[in-house]
Amino acid sequence: MKYAAVTERLAGLGGDKWTVHAKARALKASGRKIIELTIGEPDVPTPPDLMEQAAKAMLAGRTGYSNGQGEAGLLAALAARYSARCGRNISPAQIMCYPGTQTVLYAVLTGLLDPGDEVLVGDPMYATYEGLIAATGAKVVQVPLRADAGFRISAADIAARLTANSRVIFLNSPHNPTGAVLRATDLAEIGALARAHDLWIVCDEVYEEMIFEGVRFASPLDQADLAERVIVASSISKSHAAPGFRSGWCVGPEAFVARLLPLSETMLFGNQPFIADMTAAAVSAPSPIAGGMAQRFARRARLVADRLDGVAGLRVNRPEAGMFALVDLNAITKDDQAFALALLDRAGVAVMPGASFGAGLAGWLRLSLTQPDEVLETACARLAQFAAEYTA
């Protein structure tokens, strides 16, 4: 039988990247005790008042069809939030609501790209980005993110890879998996490049409220001179510990939203009204739990560095935000997949191989910081001992 070309483009870009995580879940299901440091699941439950808001909305009958752009109350709440953040008017007509950031990015990139276009994106990158771009028929152009530069993408490295087919600069700040946070100066330089070459800037900002102390968040959307070419995406999945509610959005030029609306109406008709009501309540004030999560994750990142940096040849990258820490294995082995599978089998610790996030992170591991301190301590002790004894 014949299949669409998109299935070929996406072959190997889905669940294959999560082999270690899937095996860890299977081992746990069989009864083995596994310390799971693979995914970014928030370490606290969704705030009860938000769940009550969703339940109240359901009982009030907010269970009917929505529309392709989003519920009016949520659009207004998001417009107010971004207007306050940007210091200029952001109207509801500049916003689209979707079930989660992944759906947002799929729709946005589908609306911007044609087969043969090129997307400049940092390597390493979040595991789904390559598939999101490949689904459109566009080409991923990897821009190296260097550990010695704090894993922050640079305008110079982007410029060196521009061609006549370049269409989108795809940013992620705060960055997953590295925890890097772009500065306003970085974004100004990237913005100047985008203006000079008539490029779109798409930025995934889902970790906006997970910034560690001493670091300032910056967004290309906040720079008024880039307003006509910037689209940002976010959700309540991380900031409000609500990944299962699948509620995200994008903010961009009004003309872009008008162009994207028919696509959205073809895909789906917004998120559920009761979830939209919950999300409107969530975004109308700072998250009551994000600050606490950021403090815990920063503390655990220090714990990982204290326990592992310099031990048995390991090196630890200190993140500036987010839920993860990176461990450099290159002095021991460059085969992070084999190391991670062996660590799981022999020590009962599940971590993500760095190469799942791009060739630039081969020979690294990504560790989730969402487990309690004492569990992370145990995991680090096992990892240190395993690394000291490891032979490929």
Backbone torsions as a table, in degrees:
resi	resn	phi	psi	omega
1	MET	NA	153.1	-178.4
2	LYS	-95.6	141.5	178.7
3	TYR	-122.2	158.5	178.1
4	ALA	-67.4	151.7	-177.5
5	ALA	-60.7	-27.4	-178.5
6	VAL	-61.0	-31.7	179.8
7	THR	-67.4	-31.2	175.4
8	GLU	-72.9	-41.4	-179.2
9	ARG	-62.4	-31.3	-175.8
10	LEU	-95.6	-2.1	179.8
11	ALA	-58.1	126.4	179.2
12	GLY	81.8	0.8	-177.1
13	LEU	-107.7	9.7	179.4
14	GLY	-107.0	-116.6	-175.0
15	GLY	-66.2	-16.0	-179.6
16	ASP	-58.5	-29.0	-178.8
17	LYS	-72.2	-14.8	-174.2
18	TRP	-109.6	29.4	-176.9
19	THR	-57.4	-45.9	-178.2
20	VAL	-64.8	-43.3	179.1
21	HIS	-61.4	-44.8	-179.4
22	ALA	-63.3	-40.7	178.8
23	LYS	-66.1	-38.6	178.2
24	ALA	-62.1	-42.5	178.7
25	ARG	-64.0	-38.8	178.7
26	ALA	-65.4	-40.7	178.2
27	LEU	-64.7	-41.1	177.4
28	LYS	-62.3	-41.8	-179.7
29	ALA	-63.9	-28.2	179.7
30	SER	-83.3	-3.5	176.4
31	GLY	108.0	-1.9	-179.5
32	ARG	-82.0	142.0	178.2
33	LYS	-81.2	117.6	-177.7
34	ILE	-124.8	135.1	170.8
35	ILE	-89.7	113.2	-172.5
36	GLU	-97.5	112.2	179.3
37	LEU	-122.7	38.8	-172.0
38	THR	-99.3	-46.9	-171.9
39	ILE	-112.8	164.2	-176.4
40	GLY	-94.6	60.0	177.0
41	GLU	-83.6	124.1	179.2
42	PRO	-52.5	149.3	-174.1
43	ASP	-93.5	11.6	176.6
44	VAL	-134.9	157.6	178.0
45	PRO	-75.4	163.8	173.5
46	THR	-57.5	134.9	-180.0
47	PRO	-52.5	131.2	-176.4
48	PRO	-56.8	-35.0	-177.7
49	ASP	-66.9	-29.5	176.7
50	LEU	-72.3	-40.4	176.8
51	MET	-64.8	-36.7	176.2
52	GLU	-64.3	-37.5	177.6
53	GLN	-63.1	-42.5	178.6
54	ALA	-64.9	-43.9	179.6
55	ALA	-64.2	-42.6	178.7
56	LYS	-60.6	-41.6	179.7
57	ALA	-66.5	-39.2	177.2
58	MET	-62.4	-45.9	-178.9
59	LEU	-66.1	-24.2	178.4
60	ALA	-84.1	1.6	176.1
61	GLY	95.0	14.1	-178.8
62	ARG	-84.7	56.8	-177.0
63	THR	-125.0	12.4	-180.0
64	GLY	-86.5	-168.7	177.7
65	TYR	-67.7	147.9	172.3
66	SER	-100.7	-147.6	177.5
67	ASN	-141.9	175.8	-171.9
68	GLY	-69.8	-21.7	-178.1
69	GLN	-96.6	-40.4	-177.6
70	GLY	139.3	161.8	-179.3
71	GLU	-69.1	142.3	-174.3
72	ALA	-57.7	-41.2	-179.1
73	GLY	-63.2	-40.4	179.0
74	LEU	-70.6	-42.6	177.9
75	LEU	-58.8	-41.5	179.4
76	ALA	-66.5	-41.1	-179.9
77	ALA	-65.3	-41.8	178.5
78	LEU	-67.7	-39.1	178.1
79	ALA	-60.8	-42.4	178.8
80	ALA	-65.2	-42.8	-179.7
81	ARG	-61.1	-49.4	-176.1
82	TYR	-75.0	-29.9	174.4
83	SER	-61.6	-44.4	178.9
84	ALA	-65.2	-39.8	-178.1
85	ARG	-70.2	-41.5	-174.7
86	CYS	-84.3	-20.7	-177.4
87	GLY	75.8	20.9	174.8
88	ARG	-150.4	166.3	-175.3
89	ASN	-72.5	124.1	169.8
90	ILE	-113.3	119.3	-174.7
91	SER	-94.0	158.4	175.2
92	PRO	-56.8	-25.6	179.4
93	ALA	-70.1	-7.5	178.7
94	GLN	-98.9	9.5	-171.0
95	ILE	-127.6	141.8	173.6
96	MET	-128.9	140.3	-179.6
97	CYS	-112.0	140.9	-176.5
98	TYR	-143.0	167.7	173.7
99	PRO	-78.4	81.0	174.8
100	GLY	91.7	159.2	-176.2
101	THR	-63.9	-34.5	-179.7
102	GLN	-60.0	-44.6	178.0
103	THR	-66.1	-39.2	176.5
104	VAL	-54.9	-52.8	-175.1
105	LEU	-66.7	-36.3	176.4
106	TYR	-60.2	-47.9	-178.6
107	ALA	-65.6	-44.7	-177.7
108	VAL	-60.8	-49.6	-177.9
109	LEU	-67.7	-35.2	175.6
110	THR	-63.0	-34.1	179.6
111	GLY	-77.7	-14.3	-176.8
112	LEU	-108.5	-23.1	-166.4
113	LEU	-116.4	146.7	170.5
114	ASP	-118.8	160.0	174.7
115	PRO	-53.9	134.0	-179.6
116	GLY	96.7	-19.4	174.5
117	ASP	-66.5	161.6	-179.5
118	GLU	-121.7	140.1	178.5
119	VAL	-117.6	122.9	179.1
120	LEU	-90.9	117.8	-174.8
121	VAL	-139.7	143.5	-178.3
122	GLY	-65.2	143.4	174.9
123	ASP	-121.6	112.8	14.8
124	PRO	-76.0	164.2	-179.6
125	MET	-145.1	163.0	175.6
126	TYR	-58.8	145.9	-166.5
127	ALA	-60.9	-25.9	-177.1
128	THR	-89.4	-10.6	-173.7
129	TYR	-61.7	-42.0	-178.1
130	GLU	-59.7	-41.7	178.3
131	GLY	-67.8	-39.1	178.4
132	LEU	-58.8	-41.0	-179.7
133	ILE	-74.6	-44.7	-178.6
134	ALA	-61.5	-32.5	-179.3
135	ALA	-58.7	-30.9	-178.6
136	THR	-81.3	-13.1	-173.2
137	GLY	90.1	-1.1	177.5
138	ALA	-78.8	170.9	-176.3
139	LYS	-110.0	135.7	173.4
140	VAL	-79.5	124.6	172.6
141	VAL	-111.3	109.1	-173.1
142	GLN	-80.5	127.5	176.5
143	VAL	-107.9	119.7	-173.7
144	PRO	-65.6	134.1	171.3
145	LEU	-104.1	118.7	-171.0
146	ARG	-98.8	134.0	179.2
147	ALA	-58.6	-38.8	-177.3
148	ASP	-72.5	-8.6	175.0
149	ALA	-110.1	18.2	178.1
150	GLY	73.5	17.0	-179.5
151	PHE	60.8	23.6	176.6
152	ARG	-92.2	129.3	180.0
153	ILE	-66.8	142.3	-177.6
154	SER	-115.3	148.7	177.7
155	ALA	-62.1	-35.7	-179.0
156	ALA	-64.4	-41.7	179.5
157	ASP	-69.2	-34.2	174.9
158	ILE	-65.4	-48.0	-177.1
159	ALA	-57.8	-36.1	-177.9
160	ALA	-67.0	-14.9	-175.9
161	ARG	-115.2	9.0	179.1
162	LEU	-72.8	142.7	173.6
163	THR	-137.4	179.7	177.4
164	ALA	-65.2	-17.4	-179.5
165	ASN	-94.3	-2.1	-179.4
166	SER	-63.1	134.2	-177.2
167	ARG	-130.4	-36.5	-173.2
168	VAL	-137.1	136.4	165.6
169	ILE	-100.3	118.2	-174.1
170	PHE	-105.3	110.7	-178.0
171	LEU	-107.0	159.3	174.8
172	ASN	-144.6	108.4	-179.1
173	SER	-149.3	124.7	-4.9
174	PRO	-58.5	148.1	-166.7
175	HIS	-94.1	136.6	170.3
176	ASN	-114.5	119.5	24.5
177	PRO	-104.3	0.1	-167.2
178	THR	-85.4	-22.0	-175.1
179	GLY	77.9	13.1	178.7
180	ALA	-77.0	148.9	179.2
181	VAL	-124.9	122.6	178.9
182	LEU	-70.3	143.6	177.8
183	ARG	-91.3	162.2	177.2
184	ALA	-59.2	-35.2	178.7
185	THR	-67.3	-38.7	175.5
186	ASP	-58.7	-45.4	-175.2
187	LEU	-70.3	-33.8	176.8
188	ALA	-64.3	-41.2	178.8
189	GLU	-68.1	-41.5	177.8
190	ILE	-66.8	-38.7	178.2
191	GLY	-63.1	-40.8	178.0
192	ALA	-61.7	-38.7	177.7
193	LEU	-65.3	-42.7	179.8
194	ALA	-63.3	-40.7	178.8
195	ARG	-65.8	-42.7	-176.5
196	ALA	-65.0	-28.8	-175.9
197	HIS	-115.6	12.2	177.4
198	ASP	52.9	55.4	-179.0
199	LEU	-108.9	150.5	169.1
200	TRP	-80.2	150.8	169.3
201	ILE	-118.5	121.2	174.3
202	VAL	-112.6	129.7	-176.6
203	CYS	-131.1	122.2	174.4
204	ASP	-85.5	116.5	-175.0
205	GLU	-119.0	31.7	-172.3
206	VAL	-64.0	-22.5	179.6
207	TYR	-97.6	19.9	-176.1
208	GLU	-51.3	-40.8	-175.9
209	GLU	-92.1	12.6	-179.8
210	MET	-111.0	32.2	-179.1
211	ILE	-79.7	138.0	178.9
212	PHE	-82.0	160.1	-177.1
213	GLU	-57.9	136.9	177.8
214	GLY	91.4	-1.5	-179.9
215	VAL	-118.0	139.1	179.9
216	ARG	-105.8	135.8	175.6
217	PHE	-76.7	140.9	174.9
218	ALA	-137.8	146.0	-178.1
219	SER	-134.2	143.1	174.4
220	PRO	-64.0	-25.2	178.6
221	LEU	-65.6	-26.6	-178.1
222	ASP	-76.1	-9.4	179.0
223	GLN	-96.4	106.6	-171.0
224	ALA	-57.6	-31.5	-177.6
225	ASP	-73.0	-5.2	177.6
226	LEU	-107.6	4.0	-169.5
227	ALA	-56.3	-33.8	-174.6
228	GLU	-77.1	-9.3	-174.4
229	ARG	-130.5	10.1	-177.1
230	VAL	-111.9	135.8	172.0
231	ILE	-130.4	124.2	177.3
232	VAL	-112.1	150.5	-179.3
233	ALA	-127.4	145.5	177.1
234	SER	-160.6	-177.6	-179.5
235	SER	-164.2	178.9	175.2
236	ILE	-96.7	6.2	-173.7
237	SER	-59.6	-46.0	-177.5
238	LYS	-92.1	-50.8	-173.2
239	SER	-61.1	-31.8	-177.9
240	HIS	-118.8	18.5	176.7
241	ALA	49.7	47.8	-175.0
242	ALA	-131.2	48.7	-176.3
243	PRO	-63.7	-33.1	-177.6
244	GLY	-72.9	-15.4	179.2
245	PHE	-78.8	-17.6	176.0
246	ARG	51.0	72.0	179.8
247	SER	-135.8	109.8	-179.6
248	GLY	-137.4	-179.5	-176.2
249	TRP	-161.5	164.6	168.9
250	CYS	-130.3	153.3	177.9
251	VAL	-127.4	130.1	-178.9
252	GLY	-162.0	-165.9	178.8
253	PRO	-64.3	147.3	179.8
254	GLU	-59.2	-38.0	179.5
255	ALA	-64.4	-35.6	178.0
256	PHE	-65.2	-44.8	180.0
257	VAL	-60.6	-42.2	178.9
258	ALA	-61.8	-39.0	178.4
259	ARG	-69.2	-36.9	-175.1
260	LEU	-79.0	-22.4	-173.8
261	LEU	-55.9	-46.8	178.8
262	PRO	-60.4	-34.7	176.4
263	LEU	-64.2	-45.2	179.2
264	SER	-61.4	-40.6	179.9
265	GLU	-68.4	-25.2	176.5
266	THR	-78.5	-37.7	180.0
267	MET	-73.3	-50.9	-171.0
268	LEU	-167.7	174.2	178.0
269	PHE	-119.6	71.0	175.0
270	GLY	68.9	-178.7	174.6
271	ASN	-89.7	171.0	-174.5
272	GLN	-64.5	139.3	-177.1
273	PRO	-55.8	-39.9	-179.0
274	PHE	-67.9	-31.7	175.1
275	ILE	-74.2	-35.0	175.3
276	ALA	-61.0	-41.3	178.8
277	ASP	-63.9	-42.5	176.5
278	MET	-61.2	-42.7	-178.8
279	THR	-67.0	-38.8	177.4
280	ALA	-59.3	-41.7	176.9
281	ALA	-65.1	-39.2	-177.7
282	ALA	-64.7	-42.9	-173.4
283	VAL	-86.8	-4.3	-178.7
284	SER	-79.9	-6.3	178.7
285	ALA	-151.0	161.3	175.8
286	PRO	-58.3	147.0	179.8
287	SER	-61.0	135.0	178.4
288	PRO	-76.6	-9.6	-174.8
289	ILE	-121.1	-16.1	-175.4
290	ALA	-63.4	-40.9	-179.0
291	GLY	-61.0	-42.3	178.2
292	GLY	-65.6	-40.6	176.9
293	MET	-62.1	-44.9	-179.2
294	ALA	-59.7	-41.3	178.9
295	GLN	-63.7	-43.5	180.0
296	ARG	-66.3	-42.2	-178.1
297	PHE	-67.2	-36.7	176.5
298	ALA	-64.4	-42.2	178.7
299	ARG	-63.4	-42.5	-178.9
300	ARG	-70.5	-31.2	174.7
301	ALA	-63.1	-40.0	176.3
302	ARG	-64.8	-39.1	178.9
303	LEU	-60.2	-47.1	179.4
304	VAL	-59.8	-44.8	179.7
305	ALA	-64.0	-42.4	-179.6
306	ASP	-63.5	-36.8	-175.1
307	ARG	-86.5	-25.8	-170.9
308	LEU	-118.7	-27.1	-174.7
309	ASP	-64.8	121.3	180.0
310	GLY	86.1	-0.9	-179.7
311	VAL	-91.3	125.6	175.4
312	ALA	52.9	31.7	178.3
313	GLY	87.2	0.5	-179.9
314	LEU	-78.5	148.2	173.4
315	ARG	-130.7	141.4	-176.4
316	VAL	-116.1	129.8	172.7
317	ASN	-86.9	130.6	-179.1
318	ARG	-89.9	115.7	-179.3
319	PRO	-74.7	160.2	176.7
320	GLU	-105.2	-6.9	-176.9
321	ALA	-169.4	172.9	171.4
322	GLY	87.2	-159.8	-169.2
323	MET	-120.2	13.3	-170.0
324	PHE	-137.8	154.5	169.8
325	ALA	-126.3	147.8	179.1
326	LEU	-107.2	139.1	177.9
327	VAL	-121.4	125.2	-178.5
328	ASP	-87.9	120.0	-179.6
329	LEU	-100.1	-1.8	-164.6
330	ASN	-59.0	-25.5	177.4
331	ALA	-73.0	-15.6	-179.2
332	ILE	-104.0	-50.4	-178.9
333	THR	-161.0	153.4	174.4
334	LYS	-98.2	-6.1	-178.9
335	ASP	-92.8	81.0	-176.5
336	ASP	-65.7	-31.9	179.4
337	GLN	-63.7	-49.3	179.6
338	ALA	-62.4	-41.6	179.3
339	PHE	-62.0	-46.8	-177.0
340	ALA	-64.8	-40.2	178.5
341	LEU	-66.3	-39.8	178.6
342	ALA	-68.0	-39.4	177.5
343	LEU	-60.3	-41.4	178.1
344	LEU	-65.1	-48.8	-176.6
345	ASP	-65.2	-43.0	-170.8
346	ARG	-95.4	-28.4	-175.7
347	ALA	-118.1	-6.8	177.4
348	GLY	70.7	28.1	178.7
349	VAL	-119.3	124.0	-178.7
350	ALA	-104.2	121.4	177.1
351	VAL	-132.2	163.9	179.0
352	MET	-90.8	129.6	172.5
353	PRO	-63.3	137.8	-178.6
354	GLY	-60.1	-34.7	-177.2
355	ALA	-64.6	-14.8	173.5
356	SER	-63.0	-18.5	-177.4
357	PHE	-109.6	13.7	177.1
358	GLY	122.6	157.6	-177.7
359	ALA	-61.0	-26.8	-179.1
360	GLY	-66.9	-12.9	179.9
361	LEU	-114.7	17.3	173.9
362	ALA	-61.8	137.3	-177.6
363	GLY	84.9	13.7	177.3
364	TRP	-125.1	166.6	171.2
365	LEU	-125.4	147.4	170.5
366	ARG	-109.0	126.2	179.9
367	LEU	-111.7	127.6	174.4
368	SER	-72.9	143.5	-179.4
369	LEU	-103.2	19.5	-172.1
370	THR	-94.2	-1.3	175.8
371	GLN	-86.5	153.6	177.8
372	PRO	-56.1	155.0	-175.8
373	ASP	-52.9	-45.2	-175.5
374	GLU	-67.5	-33.1	176.7
375	VAL	-69.7	-41.6	178.1
376	LEU	-65.0	-37.4	175.5
377	GLU	-57.6	-47.5	179.8
378	THR	-62.2	-44.2	179.5
379	ALA	-60.5	-43.4	179.7
380	CYS	-64.3	-40.4	178.8
381	ALA	-62.3	-43.2	178.8
382	ARG	-65.6	-41.5	-179.5
383	LEU	-65.1	-41.9	179.9
384	ALA	-62.5	-45.1	179.7
385	GLN	-65.6	-41.2	-179.1
386	PHE	-64.7	-42.1	179.9
387	ALA	-63.1	-38.9	-178.8
388	ALA	-65.6	-28.2	-175.9
389	GLU	-102.7	-3.6	-169.4
390	TYR	-72.0	134.8	170.0
391	THR	-132.0	129.3	-175.8
392	ALA	-65.3	NA	NA
